[in-house]
Amino acid sequence: MIKTPKIFAHGSYVGTTGYANHTRAFYRELSNLYNLKIRNFTVGKSWDGYKDEPHNGEEYFDGLDKKLLTSQYLWEDNNLIHKDIYTKYPNDFDHNVNLVLCETNHHVFYQDYQGPKIAYNVWETTRQPKTFFNQLSTFDQVWVASKWQRDCTIEQGIPSDKVKVVPEAVDSTIFHPNKKATLPEYDDGRFKFTMFGRWDYRKSTKEVIESFLEEFDKDEPVDLILSIDNHMAKDDFESTEERLKHYGLIDPRLKIKHFPTREEYIKYLQKGHVFLSCARAEGWNLPLIEAMACGTPSIYSNCSAQLEFAEGKGLPVKIKGTIPAIGGEYSTFSQSDLPGEFYSPDFNDLKRVMRDAYVNYKQHKKQAIKESVEIRKKFTWENAAQIAKKEIDYLVNNIPPNNIEISFNEGPKIEIKGSNFEKYKVEFINGETNKIVHSSVITNNMWTKCNKSYFIPWVIKLNGKVIHKLDLKDKNVKITLDSKSIGDTIAWTPQVIEFAKKHQCKVIVSTFHNNWFKNLPEYKNIKFIKPGESCSAYAQYKIGWFKNSDGNFKNFDDHPTQPNTIPLIQTSTDILGLEYKELNYGVNFNIGEKPIQGKYVVFGPQSTSGCKEWTYDNWVELSKMFKNKNYQVVILSSTPYTIPGTTNIQGRPLDVVATYLTYADKFIGLGSGLSWLNWALKKHTIMINGFSERDHEFTSHITRVMNDNACIPCWTNPNFTFDPGDWDWCPIWKGTNKQHICQKSITPTQVFNSSNI
């Protein structure tokens, strides 16, 4: 069922600023579409000339009078001053949408409201102050007036699906060409530039006036009408005249108009020859669009939000580049409280444009009249309200409930809490492929989960609306290695560094061998915890080989690819969503002095499965070959493994094992942990291995000895499932004289020759 929203609207309705005019006009149109309850927010003791009236705090108007709402002269209605002041939301509030028109930081006052919230934010620089931005990020939608501000807002970090362009507009019933408009000032036959705004660095007020005085000689019949009062400026001047005198800008051609009435303002735009604006940045520039709607040739800086309606029209001034956004002594902002950038107008080009507008006025006036038709047709408050209505209706009918818990603990999970019985369609979507991975329908106080536990760039939709996107940046992420194996640990652990780099997240790692890595410089930004130790994390992933009780892999909920068919390292990269590459940052062992004087080789003859083993007789024969070349032979084993004439180092700590490997001239091993340890020590490995593909283990620092024609690599074949409980596992030749032929067929001579001795 489509819901008809009731809207609790916030904003400043008093004043003659563009923001206040926008608020009144926009809410006037919305009131024709929705049940609107309005709360006025104003700050300061003085506004629009009412210098003697105290005016602080917030006013709440219950059932605001239609006449007040629609009046173009709302700030002149003294009844406004006598309304009751509310500092909190009224107790009878029953509206279900919060719409905040916030010029700067007004939205910070509406944090506690629990319904859907929309912030209509109009801002002038490329970035917003951190406090403003942090508050904006809590809203369900952020409306902006232009595509330029939309791009800036998204660039700063607000998700793109939250940011909507709802343009401001112009009242075409008031602002239109009018040949009958009369003002006494225009009876003298002089050419009139008009500038309406305020004295402000952002507005380039001083520089525009200077450019005018420099371009036109005093004997030319050209004036500049100025309405630039700014009682909020952070300087000590009491009037515009004082400011002009201070900056040496006293000239009879400058005609100062203080606080013109609405009727006067409209006539100045209609009657003036050229409207003059050259700001360093604009959030919209309402006077400019109103002048253009009046068919008045208009000069403006070719930048920022005003291009939403002005681009390709009027008389643009070139931009030289960007500059840091600052306030300054004659700004409403202090010197340092503006982040982002302003634009830098070319004031020499401004002089050129002013001269062109003066010399070729008739031509520009004719073009401006044509352009006014498009402005008044496209940028109406009715159209703005309809665009807003589309977003409001969608938000109200698709916004998720307030009490939602989302987690990414080995797969995404969502729980919806609430007392009302409502059905919700939940979709877990792969944000990279845009495919739905899992969907279900739940009600309040139920949860649903997707069992895909490996990394997927999740997007969660509720009733067709995106409510959450997985974003790991600056978040805690726990990665658990579910294996005690030496080889698994060495193969997988380095990938956590790549994961942390890719997502700019804080990785917490749990392995059974933390001490091998945590003191290495490459892992300085990785936190290691003990197995089973809990921690607070936004997302959790587990790396391992996960099987059902029958030995088969678990429907690939835990791995995107069957692990035995890919290189061991790729198990971790696939689970973590990384590009496959070998990483070897080494291991941290206490390496002692060389344990044996002279040349020696190390054998690693033991493994965890019979299919990996090489026969005892082959090891005996290989040892003789090395001894004939004056090499000592050391056997590293977990249980006794005696070969005549060799040294058996049995069951020693890994520090000792690592020491023997470090100083060895050669190491010959199997597809087992010792080979991985040797690789981690960045030593060359001669690996006897016929049961898997050539690249299944590591590919660097290795000579692999195998007979390609002896048998197929059964270990990596997806048609076979390895049984770790069966020592004699051999899926093709078990029980025959060819059992384990892949290993048996490798001769000692092959291995010895591979050593290049």
N, C-alpha and C positions, 0 to 999 in steps of 0.2 A: 504494500500500500504506500502510495506517495505521501510523504509528510509535507504539510504546509508550515514552514518555519515561522516562528515569532522571533524578531530580531531585537536584541538589546544593543543599541548603537552608541558609540562613544566618539567624542571629538570636540573641537573648539568651534563654536558657532558665532562668537563675537569677533569683531575685527574686520579690517579691510584687506588683510593679507591674502595672497593667493590660496593659502591653505584653508583659511576660514571661508572664503568664497566657495572653494571646492567642496568643503564639508556641507555647507548649506544647500548648494545646488544638487549635489549628489544624493543627500538624504531626502531632499524634496521629492526626487524621482523614485527613490526606493520606497517611500511612504505610499506611493501609488500602487506598489506591487506587494507589500508585506505589512503585517502588523508591526509597527516600529515604535519602540519605546526608547527614548533618547536621554542620555546623560551628558551634560555639557562639562567640558574640562577646560579651564582657563587658569593661567598663572600670571601673577603680577598685579600691581596696584593701579596700573594705568593702561588703557587701551583705546586706540582710535580717538584720542583727544579728550576722553573723560578722565582728566588728570586728578580730579578731586574725589572720585568714587573709589572706595576700597573694593577690591575685587580679587579675592583669594579663594582657592579651594575648588570644589566641584559642585555643580548644580545638577540635580536630578529632576526631570520633568515627567511626571506620570500622566500619560495621555496628553502629550504636548499639543497645544492648540494648532489646528491646521493652518491658520493664518500666520502664526509665528514661524512655522516650519517653512512655508512657501514664500515668505517675504524676502525680497531682495534687499531689504533694509533692516535686517534683523538687529544689527548692532545699534540702531537708532531707537529701538524700543526700550524705554526705561523700565518697563515691566519686568524685563529680564533680570534686572538687578535685585528685585525684591522677592524672587523665588526662594523657597527654602533650600538650604545647603545641606547636602548629605555627604558624609565622609565614608560611608560604607554602602554596600548594595542594599536596596530596600528589601524588607522582609516578604513583600508580596511578589517578588520577582518570579515569573514563570516562563520567561522567554528562553528559547533553546539554541540561539546562535548569538555569539558575541562578536560584533564587528567594531574594530577599533581603527579609527582614522588617526594615525599617529604621525605627526610632523617630525618629531625627533624621538623623544623617549617616553611619550605618553603611555605606550603599551606596558611599561614596567608596573603600572598601577593595577593591572588587571590579571595578574598571575594566578590569583586564587580561584578564579572562575572555572568551573568544572565542565562546562559545555564546549562544543566546538568553537574554536576561536579563529578569527580572521584578522590579520593586521594589514591595514592599508598603509603602506610605508612609502613616503616620498622623500628621497634623499638626493643630495647634490654631488657628493664625492664618489670616487670609485670604490671606497670601502667605508663601512660604518664603524663608529666607535664600538669597542668590544662589548661594553655593557648593553648597548642597544641590540647588537647582533645576537648576543647570548639570549636575550629575551625573545627576539624574533624567532629564534630556532625552536621555541616551545609552542608556537602557533601551528594550527592544522593547515593553514594556508597563509601565504604572504602575497598580498596584492601590490603591484607596482604600476606606475603610470606609463612606463615605456619599455621597449625591448632592450634599450641600453641599460636601464637599471636592472632589468631581469638578468642580463648577462653578468653584471657586476655582483648581484646578489648570489647567483649560482657559483660564480668564481670564488666568492668568499666562503662558501660552504653550505648554503641552504640547498637541500635536494631539489633538483630541477622540477620534479613533479609537484612540489609544493608551491612554486613561484608562478603566479598568473599575472598576465598583463591586463589590467582594467584601466584604460586610458581616461584621463580627465577630458574635459570638453569645453564647450562655449555655448552660451545661451543665444541662439540665433534670433530670438524674438527681440533681443536688446542690442546685440552687437551685429550690425549689418551696415552696409553703405547707406548713408543718409545725406543727400545734397542739401537738405533743408536745415541741417544742424547749424546753429549760430552761436558764436562766442565773441564778445566785444574785442578780445585780443587779436582777432583775425581780420579786423576791419582796417588795419594799417597797411595792408598790402605786402608785408614782409613774409619771407619763407620761414616756416616753423618746423623745426625738429622737436619731437616730444620724447621725454624720458620719464617713465613712471616706475618706481621701485623703491629702493631705499639706499642710503649711503652705506656701502659695504664693499669690502675687498673682493668678495666673490662676485659681486655685480660689476666690478671694474668701474665703479662710479667715477672716481677721481680721474682715471686714465681716459675714460670716454669724454669727460668735460675738457681735459687737456687737449685731446685730439681735435675736438671741435674748435677750440680757440686757436690752435695752431694751423688748422686747415683753412679757415675762413678769415679774411681780412675784416677789419672793423668797418670798412666802408661798403662791405657787401651786405645786402638786405636780408640777413639770415639771423634767426634767433634760435635759442635752445630753451624750451620750456621744461622746467625741472620740478618734479614732485618726488623728493628723495629724503624726506624726513625719516629719522631713525632715532627714536628716543631710547632704544635698547642698546645702542652702540656702546662699546667699552672705551669711551673717551670722556673728556670733561667738558665737551662743548654743549651749550644749551640749545643751539639752533643750527640749521643748515647754513645760515649766513656766517656764523662764527667759523664753521669748518672751511667754507670757501675762502674766507679771509686768511685763515691760518695757512692754507696751501697756496696762497697767492692767486686765487681764481676769481677775482672780482672783475666783473665786466658787465656793462649794461645789456649785453645781448643775452645774458643768462636771466631768465624770468622764473622766479621761484613761486611755486604754488603750494601752500600749506594745507594739507588735509582737504582736498577737493571733495565735494559731495559726489554721490554716485552719479547723479545726473550730469555734473560737470565732467567727471572722469570719462563717461561715455561720449560726450560731445568732443572732448579733446582727442579721443581716438578717431572719431568720425571726421572731424574737421582738420586735424593736423595733417601736414603734408607728408612727413616721414616719421615713423616710430623708430626710436633708437634704443637698441639694447646690444651689449657686447660682453656678456657675463663670462666668467671663467668656468662656470658650471651652473646648470639649472636642473631642478627636480622636475619641472614641467615648463614654467614660464607662462603663467596664465595671462598677464598683460600682453605678451607677444601674440598668443593665439587670438585674443580678443581684438587686437589691432588688425591682424590679418583678416579676421572675420568681417571687420568694418571696411575692408578693401583699401587699407592704408599701406603703402609701400613700407616694408619693415626690414630693418637691419638687425642682424643677430650673429653671434659667434657660431661657427659651423661645428658644433659639438654637443655632446650629452643628450639629455632627455628631450629637449625641444625639437630634435630632429624627428621625433615620432610624428609630428604634424608639419614641421617647417621644411624638411628636407626636399630639395628640388624647387622650392618656392622662395619668394622674397629676395633679399640681398644679403647673402651670407658673407661673413668675414673669415679669412683664412686662419687656420690654427698652426702655430709653429711647433707645438709639441705639448708635453705635459710637464707640470711642476708639482712639488709637494703642496698638499692642501693645508693652508694656514688660515688663522683668523686675523688677528692684528688689532691695532689700536682703534680702528674705526669699524670693527666688526661686532656682530652679536656673539661671536665666539672668541675665545682667547687665542693667543698665538699658537698654542701647541695642542689643542684638544680636537683637531680634525685629522683623522687618518686618511689614507688613500691619496688620490691625486686630483688636482684641478687641471684645466686646459689653459694653454697660453695663447691668447688671441694675438694676432699680428696687428698692432695698433697703427702701423704705417698703412697696412691694407685697409683698416677701418677708415683712415683719411681718404683713401682712394674711393671706397664705396660711398662715403658721405658725399664726396664731390660728384660722383656719378649719379647719385640719387637727386642731387640738386640740379645738375645740368640737364639730365634726361628725365625730369620728373614726369612729364606727360606720358612718356612711354612706359615708365614703371607703374604709374597709377593705373593705366589701362590693364596691364598684366595683373596687378594686385586685385582689381575688381573681378577678373576671371578666377583667380586663385581663391578668392573669398567664397565662391560658390561651392567648391569642393570642400573647403574647411567646414562650412556651415552644414553641409550635408552629411559628412562623415563623422565629425566630432561633435555629436549632440549628447546632452545629458541623458536623454532617453536611450540612446544606443549604449552609453556607459552603464546605465542601470540594467539593461538587458544582458550585457556581458556578465555583470555581477550576478544577476539572477541565475544564469546558467551555472556559475560556480557554486553559488549558495545552495541551489536545489540539489546539485550533485553531492555536495559536502554533507548536507543534512540527511540525505537518503542513503549515503554510503559510508559515512564516518563510522569508525568502529566504536564500540563501547569504551568507556574510560578505563575500566579495570581489566587490562590485558597483561598477561605475563608471557614473555617470549624468552626462550633459551636456545642455545646452540651447543648442547652437551651431547656430542656424538649423534648429531642429527637435530634438525629444528623441531621445536615443540612450542605450541601455543595453548594457553589456557585462558578462557574467558569467564569472568566472574560477574555476577549481577543477580538481581532478584526477579527481573521481568523475563518471561519466557519468550525468547526470540531465537530464530534459527540463523546460523551464520555459515556461509560457504567458505571454507578455508582452502587456499591453494598455495602449495609450496612450489616455487618456480625456479628453474635454473636460469639465473640472470644472464648467463653467457649465450645460451641457446634459445632462451625464451620459451622453453618447453615446460609443461606442467609435469612435475615429478610425482606429486601426490596431491590428492584432493579429498575432502570429506566435508560433511555437514554436521555441525555440532550445535548445542544450545548452551545457555549460560551454565556456569559451574561444571563444564566439561573441558577436556583437553584432547588434543590430537597431535600426533607426532609422525614425522617421516623417518623411516629407519635407515636411510642413507647416511652413514656416519662419517664418510670421508668428505673432504672439502668440496663444497659446491657454493658458488656465489649466490646465495639464497635471496630470493625476493618473495615476500609473503603478501598475499592478497586476502582481503576479507570482503566478501560480497562484491568482488570485482575491483576493489580499490586497493592500491598498494599501501600497506600500512607500515612496512618495515623492509629495509634492505640491509643485508649483512655488510657491515663496515668494521674492519678490524683495526683501523688506524687508532693508535694510542690506547688500545684495549689490551687487557690481560687475556692471553690465549695459552691454554695448557695443552701440551703434547706429551703423550705417554708412549714409551716404547714397551710393548707387551712381549718382551723376550729377554731371557737371560743369556742367550747365545752371544759369543764373542763376535762372530761374523755379522749377525744381524745388527748388533749395537754399533759396530764400527761402520757398517754400510749406511745406516739410517740417520745417525745422530747429526752429521754435518748439515743435513738438509734443513734442520730447524733454523740455522743461521740465514739461509736463503729465504725461508718463509718469513722470518722477522723483517728482513730487508724489503721484501716485496710488499708486505702489507703495513709496514711501519708500525708494527705492534710490539707488545711486551710479552715475549715468549717465556713460559715456565715449562721446564722439561723434567720429566721423571724417567730415569733409567735405572737399571740394576747396577750400573757401573759409572755413576756420576763422576767419581774421582779421576777417571780417565780423561775427562774433558774440561771440567769447570775452571781449572786454573790456567788454561791456555788462553792467550790474548784474543784469539778469534771469537771466543765465547764470552767475552767480557760483558756483553749486554744480555746474556741468557741467564736466567735464574734456574738453578737446579734444585729439585726437592726429592725427598725419599719416596720410593714406591709406596703407594697407598696414602701418602700425605695429601690432605685436601688443601685446596686453595680457591680463592675467588677468581673466576674467569668468565669472560663474556662468551667464549667458545672453547670447546675441548675436542681434541682429535686423538685417536689411538692408532699407532702403527704396529702392524703385525700380520701374521697369517692366521686367519680366523676360519675355523671349520666347524661343521656340525659333528655330532657324535658318530656319524657314519664315515667321517673322514673327508667328506666333500665340502667345498667352500660354501659359505652361507649366502647363497643367492645374490652374491655380489652387493650386499648391503654395506659391507665393511670395506670392500675394495672395488674400485672401478674396473679393474682387469684381474684375471685369474693370476695370482702371484707366481705360481711355478712356471708360467709361460714367458715371463719377462725377467730381465736382469734383477738381481736381488736389490740393488740400489733403487731401481725404478719402483719397487714396492712403496717406498717412502715418498718419492716424488709424485706418484699417481695419487696416493691418499691425500697428500697435502696440496695437490693442484699446481705443482711446479713443473717447469721444463726439466726433462731428464738430462742430468749431467753428473759425472763422477766428481765428488768433492772429497778431498783428503787433507784435513787440517792437522793430521797427526794425532798422537795420544800422549798422555802425561804419565810416564812411568819413571821410577827411580833407577836409572841406568848406572850400574856399577862399572868397575874396571874390567878389562878384557879377561874373561875367565880361563882361557886356554892360550898358551903361547904358540905361535906358528899358525899355519893355514888350517882351517877346518870348515867342514860343511855340516849343515844341520838337516836331519830328516824329521819329518812329521808324519809318521806312518799310521796314525790312528784316526778314526772317524766315528761318527755316531750311527752309521749305517753300512751294512755289508756291500751295498752297491757302489759305495765310494772307495772301498778298500782295494789295495794292491797286495798281491800275495807276498807272504813272508819270504819265500825263496827269491822273489824278484828284489826285495830290499837287501837280502844277503849278497846277491850278485852285484847289485849297484854299489854297495859299500866297498867290495873288493876293487872295483874299477877306480873309485876315488883314492883308496889307500895305495893303489899302484902308482898314482900320481902324487904321492906324498901328502895327501890330505888326511887330517884326522876327521873322524865321523862322530857326530854327537846326535843322539836320538832324544827328542823331547816327547814325552808321553805322560799320560795320566795314570796308567797301570804299567807293570813291568813289560818291557819289550827288549829282549836280549838278543843282540847280534854279536857274534864273536868279533873281538877286536875293535869294538865301538864303546863309547861312553853313553850310558843311559841316564839322563836327567829326568827323574820320575817325580810327578806330583809336586813340583816346586811352585812357589808363588809366581804370579805373572811378572813381577819386577825382575825375578831371576830369569824367567823365560825370555823376556824382552831383552835382557842384557846379552844372552847367548845369541839371539837373532841379530842384534845390532852389530856385533863384531864378526858374524859369520861371513865367509867368502861366498858361500852358496847356500840357498835353502831350497829343499825339494819337499813338497807337501801335496796334500789332497785338497779337494773342495771342502775345506773345513776351517775352523776358527783360527788355527795357527797360520794358515795362509793369509787370512784377513789381517791378523795381527802384524805379520811381516809386512804386508802392504801398507798398513797404517804407520809403521816405522819407516816407510818410504824406501824399503829394501826390495830387491828383485826376487821374484818368486818363480820357481819352476814347478808348475802344477800338473799333476797326473790326473787327468779327468776326462773320461769319455762318455759320461752319462748325461751331460747337459750341453747346450749350445756353447760355442766358443766365447760369446760375449756375456754369458749368464752371470759370471762373477765380475770382477773388475777387469779392465782392459789395459791399464797402465802398469808398468814395472812387472810384467809377467811374460813368461814363455809357457805356453800351454802345450802339453804333450797328449795327443789323442790319435786314434785311428778312425777316420771319418767313415770308413767302409765296414767297420766291424759290426755296427748295429746303429739303429736310430737313437737319438738322444731321448730316452724315455722320461727322464726327470722333467723336462720342459715340454713334454707332449700333453696337450689338453685332454687327450683321450684316456690318460692314465692318472690314477690318484695314488700318490705315494702313501704307503702305510708305515709310519714310524715304528710300529710295534712288531713289524716283520723284518728281522735281520736279513733274511734271504730274499727280500722283495726284489723281483725281477719280472716285470709284467709280461715279457715275451718268452723268455727262456728258462724260467724257474723250473727246477727239477730235472733239467737236462744238462748235458756236458757243456752247453753254451751259456749256462747261468753266469751273469756278470761278465760276459765276453768283452764288453766295452772296455773294462779295466784290464782283464786278463791278457788281452791281445797287445797291450802296450809292453814293449820289451825294455829290459834294463839298458840295452845299447841305445835305444831311442832316447831315453831320459838322459843318459850320460852325454850323448852327442849334443843334446839341447843345452848343456851347460857351457859349451864352447871351451872346454878344457882340452 
